[in-house]
């Protein structure tokens, strides 16, 4: 029986939607439906109960999926173990990160990764939405957040500091705020994320101040937010890995260098995550080790 088809059946059971699985696999929904129907035909039983609004496992389908899941995992482990006979880690590794972190931090190291791991095919999925690692068949994720919770294996790649920055032209026109509370008199550039759009937190000498921020421009992408700040449209809250070059070149100015700043928590960073497995493929471990060495 086709292993790829069985994996598709697993995804359908997880998403309970042919259309959702089609988006994950980048195929037509009718292809997913035909794959499931083909497996059902070979088994001689119905795995899913279909209706116009819902797709659910039948009792037989639940029993079948519960039994084949460990078998499919064992087959993956066997394949990966056999691949380790090679002296070079090889195969496809799927890595996801935010658009900004991918462009600013990961892509500059891709040439060195190719040189160090020439047999690795890296699929870099840059997306500002949180992707389900198991359902999306993702090997590694890099998340920008406080310490992650859940059953994923996580390790901190680096701590993140945030800065409130503005362009010299903006400061010439509007004046430089002398304390964080003065930001209430400025039209701030804000991220559309709920935790970033209403208030920013400042800390100095263990004293914390929460400042409400407003402004007519909200942007969903951190790279675009930085461009808007460079163009003099207002102060913006950006991560240190996005502002180091601008601060050094003078295209942006750190408004409060003696403060710690955040929108959520002061203990945040870039975390490397991967699904918990009893055996980690050599190709995935090799990419993880490379990222930890380079990005820390």
Secondary structure as GFF3:
##gff-version 3
##sequence-region A 1 296
A	DSSP	alpha_helix	3	15	.	.	.	ID=ss1
A	DSSP	alpha_helix	18	25	.	.	.	ID=ss2
A	DSSP	alpha_helix	29	43	.	.	.	ID=ss3
A	DSSP	beta_strand	48	50	.	.	.	ID=ss4
A	DSSP	beta_strand	55	57	.	.	.	ID=ss5
A	DSSP	alpha_helix	59	83	.	.	.	ID=ss6
A	DSSP	beta_strand	91	97	.	.	.	ID=ss7
A	DSSP	alpha_helix	99	101	.	.	.	ID=ss8
A	DSSP	pi_helix	102	106	.	.	.	ID=ss9
A	DSSP	three_ten_helix	107	109	.	.	.	ID=ss10
A	DSSP	alpha_helix	110	116	.	.	.	ID=ss11
A	DSSP	beta_strand	120	126	.	.	.	ID=ss12
A	DSSP	beta_strand	140	145	.	.	.	ID=ss13
A	DSSP	beta_strand	153	159	.	.	.	ID=ss14
A	DSSP	beta_strand	162	166	.	.	.	ID=ss15
A	DSSP	alpha_helix	168	174	.	.	.	ID=ss16
A	DSSP	three_ten_helix	180	185	.	.	.	ID=ss17
A	DSSP	beta_strand	190	191	.	.	.	ID=ss18
A	DSSP	beta_strand	199	204	.	.	.	ID=ss19
A	DSSP	beta_strand	207	212	.	.	.	ID=ss20
A	DSSP	beta_strand	218	219	.	.	.	ID=ss21
A	DSSP	alpha_helix	222	230	.	.	.	ID=ss22
A	DSSP	beta_strand	236	239	.	.	.	ID=ss23
A	DSSP	alpha_helix	240	249	.	.	.	ID=ss24
A	DSSP	beta_strand	253	254	.	.	.	ID=ss25
A	DSSP	beta_strand	260	262	.	.	.	ID=ss26
A	DSSP	beta_strand	269	274	.	.	.	ID=ss27
A	DSSP	alpha_helix	282	295	.	.	.	ID=ss28
###
